[in-house]
Amino acid sequence: MQRTAPTPHRTPGPATQQQAVTLGLFRMVAGLLFACHGAATLFDVLGGPHGTAPAVAEWPGWWAAVIQLTGGGLVLLGLGTRSAAMLCSGSMAYAYFTVHQESGLLPIENGGEPAALFCWSFLLIAALGPGRWALDGTRDRTSGHPEG
């Protein structure tokens, strides 16, 4: 088996830089909006919870709000981005299939558009990484680990 030499690191071109900036902005907006949902449910701010506020540790509402607040905050900051985004995506998939799906097949029929959009948005972030302006990137540069 022949070994190939590693390719030298190349400076990203303009298109790659624009993609990183766009992905970073997308990550921050998605994280902020998700965290706002959690804060609204947990602390009765920003218009309050949609529906009845769950009691502390009540399954699944209170735990979903905790995931929204902490996961959204981590995604917003770009800290543990891929793991946090995967958790957020999974929580929205769970919400869609356990809460919305029983009211109709399609999101437009069952009111599950936000759950579906958050689910796929966070899956995209988990797959592509944090983009620009993420704390993951600063941590990786100081520890010598590759970004991603």
Rosetta constraint file for C-alpha pairs under 8 A:
AtomPair CA 12 CA 16 HARMONIC 5.60 0.50
AtomPair CA 12 CA 17 HARMONIC 6.16 0.50
AtomPair CA 13 CA 17 HARMONIC 6.22 0.50
AtomPair CA 14 CA 18 HARMONIC 6.10 0.50
AtomPair CA 15 CA 19 HARMONIC 6.19 0.50
AtomPair CA 16 CA 20 HARMONIC 6.23 0.50
AtomPair CA 17 CA 21 HARMONIC 6.22 0.50
AtomPair CA 18 CA 22 HARMONIC 6.01 0.50
AtomPair CA 19 CA 23 HARMONIC 5.95 0.50
AtomPair CA 19 CA 131 HARMONIC 7.64 0.50
AtomPair CA 20 CA 24 HARMONIC 6.01 0.50
AtomPair CA 20 CA 131 HARMONIC 4.43 0.50
AtomPair CA 20 CA 132 HARMONIC 5.11 0.50
AtomPair CA 21 CA 25 HARMONIC 6.20 0.50
AtomPair CA 21 CA 131 HARMONIC 6.28 0.50
AtomPair CA 21 CA 132 HARMONIC 5.14 0.50
AtomPair CA 21 CA 133 HARMONIC 7.88 0.50
AtomPair CA 22 CA 26 HARMONIC 6.08 0.50
AtomPair CA 22 CA 131 HARMONIC 7.49 0.50
AtomPair CA 22 CA 132 HARMONIC 7.95 0.50
AtomPair CA 23 CA 27 HARMONIC 6.02 0.50
AtomPair CA 23 CA 125 HARMONIC 7.82 0.50
AtomPair CA 23 CA 130 HARMONIC 6.81 0.50
AtomPair CA 23 CA 131 HARMONIC 4.91 0.50
AtomPair CA 23 CA 132 HARMONIC 6.99 0.50
AtomPair CA 24 CA 28 HARMONIC 6.23 0.50
AtomPair CA 24 CA 130 HARMONIC 5.91 0.50
AtomPair CA 24 CA 131 HARMONIC 4.28 0.50
AtomPair CA 24 CA 132 HARMONIC 4.59 0.50
AtomPair CA 24 CA 133 HARMONIC 6.21 0.50
AtomPair CA 24 CA 134 HARMONIC 7.24 0.50
AtomPair CA 25 CA 29 HARMONIC 6.21 0.50
AtomPair CA 25 CA 132 HARMONIC 7.75 0.50
AtomPair CA 26 CA 30 HARMONIC 6.08 0.50
AtomPair CA 27 CA 31 HARMONIC 5.98 0.50
AtomPair CA 27 CA 75 HARMONIC 6.45 0.50
AtomPair CA 27 CA 76 HARMONIC 6.19 0.50
AtomPair CA 27 CA 78 HARMONIC 7.75 0.50
AtomPair CA 27 CA 125 HARMONIC 6.67 0.50
AtomPair CA 27 CA 130 HARMONIC 6.56 0.50
AtomPair CA 27 CA 131 HARMONIC 7.65 0.50
AtomPair CA 28 CA 32 HARMONIC 6.02 0.50
AtomPair CA 28 CA 75 HARMONIC 6.74 0.50
AtomPair CA 28 CA 76 HARMONIC 4.26 0.50
AtomPair CA 28 CA 77 HARMONIC 7.01 0.50
AtomPair CA 28 CA 78 HARMONIC 7.77 0.50
AtomPair CA 29 CA 33 HARMONIC 6.12 0.50
AtomPair CA 29 CA 76 HARMONIC 7.06 0.50
AtomPair CA 30 CA 34 HARMONIC 6.10 0.50
AtomPair CA 30 CA 72 HARMONIC 7.43 0.50
AtomPair CA 30 CA 75 HARMONIC 7.86 0.50
AtomPair CA 30 CA 76 HARMONIC 7.27 0.50
AtomPair CA 30 CA 118 HARMONIC 7.52 0.50
AtomPair CA 30 CA 121 HARMONIC 7.42 0.50
AtomPair CA 30 CA 122 HARMONIC 7.77 0.50
AtomPair CA 31 CA 35 HARMONIC 6.02 0.50
AtomPair CA 31 CA 71 HARMONIC 7.52 0.50
AtomPair CA 31 CA 72 HARMONIC 4.08 0.50
AtomPair CA 31 CA 73 HARMONIC 5.93 0.50
AtomPair CA 31 CA 74 HARMONIC 7.37 0.50
AtomPair CA 31 CA 75 HARMONIC 5.01 0.50
AtomPair CA 31 CA 76 HARMONIC 4.32 0.50
AtomPair CA 32 CA 36 HARMONIC 6.14 0.50
AtomPair CA 32 CA 72 HARMONIC 6.06 0.50
AtomPair CA 32 CA 73 HARMONIC 6.62 0.50
AtomPair CA 32 CA 76 HARMONIC 5.75 0.50
AtomPair CA 33 CA 37 HARMONIC 6.56 0.50
AtomPair CA 33 CA 72 HARMONIC 7.46 0.50
AtomPair CA 34 CA 38 HARMONIC 6.65 0.50
AtomPair CA 34 CA 68 HARMONIC 5.48 0.50
AtomPair CA 34 CA 69 HARMONIC 6.78 0.50
AtomPair CA 34 CA 71 HARMONIC 7.98 0.50
AtomPair CA 34 CA 72 HARMONIC 5.03 0.50
AtomPair CA 34 CA 118 HARMONIC 7.83 0.50
AtomPair CA 35 CA 39 HARMONIC 6.17 0.50
AtomPair CA 35 CA 68 HARMONIC 5.19 0.50
AtomPair CA 35 CA 69 HARMONIC 4.04 0.50
AtomPair CA 35 CA 70 HARMONIC 6.82 0.50
AtomPair CA 35 CA 71 HARMONIC 7.21 0.50
AtomPair CA 35 CA 72 HARMONIC 4.39 0.50
AtomPair CA 35 CA 73 HARMONIC 5.71 0.50
AtomPair CA 36 CA 40 HARMONIC 5.98 0.50
AtomPair CA 36 CA 46 HARMONIC 7.36 0.50
AtomPair CA 36 CA 68 HARMONIC 7.84 0.50
AtomPair CA 36 CA 69 HARMONIC 6.82 0.50
AtomPair CA 37 CA 41 HARMONIC 6.34 0.50
AtomPair CA 37 CA 49 HARMONIC 7.59 0.50
AtomPair CA 37 CA 65 HARMONIC 7.07 0.50
AtomPair CA 37 CA 68 HARMONIC 6.52 0.50
AtomPair CA 37 CA 69 HARMONIC 7.13 0.50
AtomPair CA 38 CA 42 HARMONIC 6.07 0.50
AtomPair CA 38 CA 64 HARMONIC 7.55 0.50
AtomPair CA 38 CA 65 HARMONIC 4.16 0.50
AtomPair CA 38 CA 66 HARMONIC 6.12 0.50
AtomPair CA 38 CA 67 HARMONIC 7.32 0.50
AtomPair CA 38 CA 68 HARMONIC 4.66 0.50
AtomPair CA 38 CA 69 HARMONIC 4.37 0.50
AtomPair CA 39 CA 43 HARMONIC 5.55 0.50
AtomPair CA 39 CA 44 HARMONIC 7.19 0.50
AtomPair CA 39 CA 45 HARMONIC 6.60 0.50
AtomPair CA 39 CA 46 HARMONIC 7.71 0.50
AtomPair CA 39 CA 65 HARMONIC 7.25 0.50
AtomPair CA 39 CA 68 HARMONIC 7.99 0.50
AtomPair CA 39 CA 69 HARMONIC 5.91 0.50
AtomPair CA 40 CA 44 HARMONIC 4.93 0.50
AtomPair CA 40 CA 45 HARMONIC 4.66 0.50
AtomPair CA 40 CA 46 HARMONIC 5.42 0.50
AtomPair CA 40 CA 47 HARMONIC 6.55 0.50
AtomPair CA 40 CA 48 HARMONIC 4.60 0.50
AtomPair CA 40 CA 49 HARMONIC 5.23 0.50
AtomPair CA 41 CA 45 HARMONIC 7.56 0.50
AtomPair CA 41 CA 48 HARMONIC 5.86 0.50
AtomPair CA 41 CA 49 HARMONIC 4.16 0.50
AtomPair CA 41 CA 50 HARMONIC 7.37 0.50
AtomPair CA 41 CA 53 HARMONIC 6.13 0.50
AtomPair CA 41 CA 54 HARMONIC 7.70 0.50
AtomPair CA 41 CA 62 HARMONIC 7.75 0.50
AtomPair CA 41 CA 65 HARMONIC 6.10 0.50
AtomPair CA 42 CA 49 HARMONIC 7.66 0.50
AtomPair CA 42 CA 53 HARMONIC 7.53 0.50
AtomPair CA 42 CA 62 HARMONIC 7.20 0.50
AtomPair CA 42 CA 65 HARMONIC 6.41 0.50
AtomPair CA 42 CA 66 HARMONIC 7.57 0.50
AtomPair CA 43 CA 48 HARMONIC 7.44 0.50
AtomPair CA 44 CA 48 HARMONIC 4.12 0.50
AtomPair CA 44 CA 49 HARMONIC 6.22 0.50
AtomPair CA 44 CA 53 HARMONIC 7.98 0.50
AtomPair CA 45 CA 49 HARMONIC 7.97 0.50
AtomPair CA 49 CA 53 HARMONIC 5.81 0.50
AtomPair CA 53 CA 61 HARMONIC 7.99 0.50
AtomPair CA 54 CA 58 HARMONIC 6.03 0.50
AtomPair CA 54 CA 61 HARMONIC 5.66 0.50
AtomPair CA 54 CA 62 HARMONIC 5.43 0.50
AtomPair CA 55 CA 62 HARMONIC 6.64 0.50
AtomPair CA 56 CA 62 HARMONIC 6.11 0.50
AtomPair CA 57 CA 62 HARMONIC 5.58 0.50
AtomPair CA 57 CA 63 HARMONIC 6.37 0.50
AtomPair CA 58 CA 62 HARMONIC 5.31 0.50
AtomPair CA 58 CA 63 HARMONIC 6.98 0.50
AtomPair CA 59 CA 63 HARMONIC 6.24 0.50
AtomPair CA 60 CA 64 HARMONIC 5.91 0.50
AtomPair CA 61 CA 65 HARMONIC 6.26 0.50
AtomPair CA 62 CA 66 HARMONIC 6.32 0.50
AtomPair CA 63 CA 67 HARMONIC 6.22 0.50
AtomPair CA 64 CA 68 HARMONIC 6.07 0.50
AtomPair CA 64 CA 91 HARMONIC 6.93 0.50
AtomPair CA 65 CA 69 HARMONIC 6.09 0.50
AtomPair CA 66 CA 70 HARMONIC 5.99 0.50
AtomPair CA 66 CA 71 HARMONIC 7.85 0.50
AtomPair CA 67 CA 71 HARMONIC 5.19 0.50
AtomPair CA 67 CA 72 HARMONIC 7.45 0.50
AtomPair CA 67 CA 87 HARMONIC 7.79 0.50
AtomPair CA 67 CA 88 HARMONIC 6.76 0.50
AtomPair CA 67 CA 91 HARMONIC 7.71 0.50
AtomPair CA 68 CA 72 HARMONIC 5.34 0.50
AtomPair CA 68 CA 73 HARMONIC 7.99 0.50
AtomPair CA 68 CA 88 HARMONIC 6.84 0.50
AtomPair CA 69 CA 73 HARMONIC 5.98 0.50
AtomPair CA 70 CA 74 HARMONIC 6.14 0.50
AtomPair CA 71 CA 75 HARMONIC 6.13 0.50
AtomPair CA 71 CA 84 HARMONIC 5.24 0.50
AtomPair CA 71 CA 85 HARMONIC 6.94 0.50
AtomPair CA 71 CA 87 HARMONIC 7.29 0.50
AtomPair CA 71 CA 88 HARMONIC 6.12 0.50
AtomPair CA 72 CA 76 HARMONIC 5.97 0.50
AtomPair CA 72 CA 84 HARMONIC 7.72 0.50
AtomPair CA 72 CA 85 HARMONIC 7.93 0.50
AtomPair CA 72 CA 88 HARMONIC 7.44 0.50
AtomPair CA 73 CA 77 HARMONIC 6.20 0.50
AtomPair CA 74 CA 78 HARMONIC 5.85 0.50
AtomPair CA 74 CA 79 HARMONIC 5.13 0.50
AtomPair CA 74 CA 80 HARMONIC 6.62 0.50
AtomPair CA 74 CA 81 HARMONIC 6.48 0.50
AtomPair CA 74 CA 84 HARMONIC 6.47 0.50
AtomPair CA 75 CA 79 HARMONIC 6.32 0.50
AtomPair CA 75 CA 80 HARMONIC 7.40 0.50
AtomPair CA 75 CA 81 HARMONIC 5.14 0.50
AtomPair CA 75 CA 84 HARMONIC 6.28 0.50
AtomPair CA 75 CA 85 HARMONIC 6.31 0.50
AtomPair CA 75 CA 130 HARMONIC 7.87 0.50
AtomPair CA 77 CA 134 HARMONIC 6.00 0.50
AtomPair CA 77 CA 135 HARMONIC 6.18 0.50
AtomPair CA 78 CA 130 HARMONIC 5.95 0.50
AtomPair CA 78 CA 133 HARMONIC 7.38 0.50
AtomPair CA 78 CA 134 HARMONIC 4.08 0.50
AtomPair CA 78 CA 135 HARMONIC 5.08 0.50
AtomPair CA 78 CA 136 HARMONIC 5.73 0.50
AtomPair CA 79 CA 134 HARMONIC 6.67 0.50
AtomPair CA 79 CA 135 HARMONIC 5.26 0.50
AtomPair CA 79 CA 136 HARMONIC 5.06 0.50
AtomPair CA 80 CA 84 HARMONIC 5.95 0.50
AtomPair CA 80 CA 136 HARMONIC 6.41 0.50
AtomPair CA 81 CA 85 HARMONIC 5.80 0.50
AtomPair CA 81 CA 125 HARMONIC 7.73 0.50
AtomPair CA 81 CA 126 HARMONIC 6.95 0.50
AtomPair CA 81 CA 129 HARMONIC 6.93 0.50
AtomPair CA 81 CA 130 HARMONIC 6.01 0.50
AtomPair CA 81 CA 136 HARMONIC 7.17 0.50
AtomPair CA 82 CA 86 HARMONIC 6.09 0.50
AtomPair CA 82 CA 125 HARMONIC 6.74 0.50
AtomPair CA 82 CA 126 HARMONIC 4.21 0.50
AtomPair CA 82 CA 127 HARMONIC 7.20 0.50
AtomPair CA 82 CA 129 HARMONIC 6.02 0.50
AtomPair CA 82 CA 130 HARMONIC 7.25 0.50
AtomPair CA 83 CA 87 HARMONIC 6.27 0.50
AtomPair CA 83 CA 126 HARMONIC 6.89 0.50
AtomPair CA 84 CA 88 HARMONIC 6.16 0.50
AtomPair CA 84 CA 126 HARMONIC 7.94 0.50
AtomPair CA 85 CA 89 HARMONIC 5.99 0.50
AtomPair CA 85 CA 122 HARMONIC 4.88 0.50
AtomPair CA 85 CA 123 HARMONIC 6.55 0.50
AtomPair CA 85 CA 125 HARMONIC 6.32 0.50
AtomPair CA 85 CA 126 HARMONIC 5.26 0.50
AtomPair CA 86 CA 90 HARMONIC 6.09 0.50
AtomPair CA 86 CA 122 HARMONIC 6.42 0.50
AtomPair CA 86 CA 123 HARMONIC 6.02 0.50
AtomPair CA 86 CA 126 HARMONIC 5.60 0.50
AtomPair CA 87 CA 91 HARMONIC 6.15 0.50
AtomPair CA 88 CA 92 HARMONIC 6.35 0.50
AtomPair CA 88 CA 118 HARMONIC 7.89 0.50
AtomPair CA 88 CA 119 HARMONIC 7.04 0.50
AtomPair CA 88 CA 122 HARMONIC 6.39 0.50
AtomPair CA 89 CA 93 HARMONIC 6.25 0.50
AtomPair CA 89 CA 118 HARMONIC 6.63 0.50
AtomPair CA 89 CA 119 HARMONIC 4.15 0.50
AtomPair CA 89 CA 120 HARMONIC 6.68 0.50
AtomPair CA 89 CA 121 HARMONIC 7.53 0.50
AtomPair CA 89 CA 122 HARMONIC 5.02 0.50
AtomPair CA 89 CA 123 HARMONIC 5.58 0.50
AtomPair CA 90 CA 94 HARMONIC 6.12 0.50
AtomPair CA 90 CA 119 HARMONIC 6.77 0.50
AtomPair CA 91 CA 95 HARMONIC 6.17 0.50
AtomPair CA 91 CA 119 HARMONIC 7.66 0.50
AtomPair CA 92 CA 96 HARMONIC 6.01 0.50
AtomPair CA 92 CA 115 HARMONIC 5.14 0.50
AtomPair CA 92 CA 116 HARMONIC 6.87 0.50
AtomPair CA 92 CA 118 HARMONIC 6.56 0.50
AtomPair CA 92 CA 119 HARMONIC 5.04 0.50
AtomPair CA 93 CA 97 HARMONIC 6.23 0.50
AtomPair CA 93 CA 115 HARMONIC 7.01 0.50
AtomPair CA 93 CA 116 HARMONIC 7.01 0.50
AtomPair CA 93 CA 119 HARMONIC 5.81 0.50
AtomPair CA 94 CA 98 HARMONIC 5.94 0.50
AtomPair CA 95 CA 99 HARMONIC 5.43 0.50
AtomPair CA 95 CA 100 HARMONIC 6.99 0.50
AtomPair CA 95 CA 115 HARMONIC 6.80 0.50
AtomPair CA 96 CA 100 HARMONIC 4.94 0.50
AtomPair CA 96 CA 101 HARMONIC 6.02 0.50
AtomPair CA 96 CA 112 HARMONIC 6.09 0.50
AtomPair CA 96 CA 115 HARMONIC 5.82 0.50
AtomPair CA 96 CA 116 HARMONIC 6.72 0.50
AtomPair CA 97 CA 101 HARMONIC 4.92 0.50
AtomPair CA 97 CA 102 HARMONIC 7.53 0.50
AtomPair CA 98 CA 102 HARMONIC 7.18 0.50
AtomPair CA 99 CA 103 HARMONIC 7.97 0.50
AtomPair CA 100 CA 104 HARMONIC 7.18 0.50
AtomPair CA 100 CA 107 HARMONIC 7.61 0.50
AtomPair CA 100 CA 110 HARMONIC 5.40 0.50
AtomPair CA 100 CA 111 HARMONIC 6.57 0.50
AtomPair CA 100 CA 112 HARMONIC 5.51 0.50
AtomPair CA 101 CA 105 HARMONIC 5.80 0.50
AtomPair CA 101 CA 106 HARMONIC 7.61 0.50
AtomPair CA 101 CA 107 HARMONIC 7.90 0.50
AtomPair CA 101 CA 110 HARMONIC 6.57 0.50
AtomPair CA 101 CA 112 HARMONIC 7.81 0.50
AtomPair CA 102 CA 110 HARMONIC 7.76 0.50
AtomPair CA 103 CA 109 HARMONIC 7.23 0.50
AtomPair CA 103 CA 110 HARMONIC 4.98 0.50
AtomPair CA 104 CA 109 HARMONIC 5.40 0.50
AtomPair CA 104 CA 110 HARMONIC 4.98 0.50
AtomPair CA 105 CA 109 HARMONIC 6.84 0.50
AtomPair CA 105 CA 110 HARMONIC 7.11 0.50
AtomPair CA 106 CA 110 HARMONIC 6.41 0.50
AtomPair CA 106 CA 112 HARMONIC 7.90 0.50
AtomPair CA 107 CA 111 HARMONIC 5.63 0.50
AtomPair CA 107 CA 112 HARMONIC 4.49 0.50
AtomPair CA 107 CA 113 HARMONIC 5.00 0.50
AtomPair CA 107 CA 116 HARMONIC 7.17 0.50
AtomPair CA 108 CA 112 HARMONIC 6.84 0.50
AtomPair CA 108 CA 113 HARMONIC 6.40 0.50
AtomPair CA 112 CA 116 HARMONIC 6.09 0.50
AtomPair CA 113 CA 117 HARMONIC 5.98 0.50
AtomPair CA 114 CA 118 HARMONIC 5.97 0.50
AtomPair CA 115 CA 119 HARMONIC 5.95 0.50
AtomPair CA 116 CA 120 HARMONIC 6.24 0.50
AtomPair CA 117 CA 121 HARMONIC 5.89 0.50
AtomPair CA 118 CA 122 HARMONIC 5.98 0.50
AtomPair CA 119 CA 123 HARMONIC 6.20 0.50
AtomPair CA 120 CA 124 HARMONIC 6.14 0.50
AtomPair CA 121 CA 125 HARMONIC 6.41 0.50
AtomPair CA 122 CA 126 HARMONIC 6.05 0.50
AtomPair CA 123 CA 127 HARMONIC 6.14 0.50
AtomPair CA 124 CA 128 HARMONIC 6.02 0.50
AtomPair CA 125 CA 129 HARMONIC 5.36 0.50
AtomPair CA 125 CA 130 HARMONIC 6.29 0.50
AtomPair CA 126 CA 130 HARMONIC 7.74 0.50
AtomPair CA 129 CA 148 HARMONIC 5.67 0.50
AtomPair CA 130 CA 134 HARMONIC 6.13 0.50
AtomPair CA 130 CA 136 HARMONIC 7.76 0.50
AtomPair CA 130 CA 148 HARMONIC 7.45 0.50
AtomPair CA 133 CA 137 HARMONIC 7.47 0.50
AtomPair CA 134 CA 138 HARMONIC 7.13 0.50
AtomPair CA 135 CA 139 HARMONIC 6.20 0.50
AtomPair CA 136 CA 140 HARMONIC 6.03 0.50
AtomPair CA 136 CA 147 HARMONIC 7.38 0.50
AtomPair CA 137 CA 141 HARMONIC 6.13 0.50
AtomPair CA 137 CA 147 HARMONIC 5.77 0.50
AtomPair CA 137 CA 148 HARMONIC 7.86 0.50
AtomPair CA 138 CA 142 HARMONIC 6.36 0.50
AtomPair CA 139 CA 143 HARMONIC 6.23 0.50
AtomPair CA 140 CA 144 HARMONIC 5.85 0.50
AtomPair CA 140 CA 145 HARMONIC 4.93 0.50
AtomPair CA 140 CA 146 HARMONIC 6.13 0.50
AtomPair CA 140 CA 147 HARMONIC 5.77 0.50
AtomPair CA 141 CA 145 HARMONIC 6.50 0.50
AtomPair CA 141 CA 146 HARMONIC 7.30 0.50
AtomPair CA 141 CA 147 HARMONIC 7.44 0.50
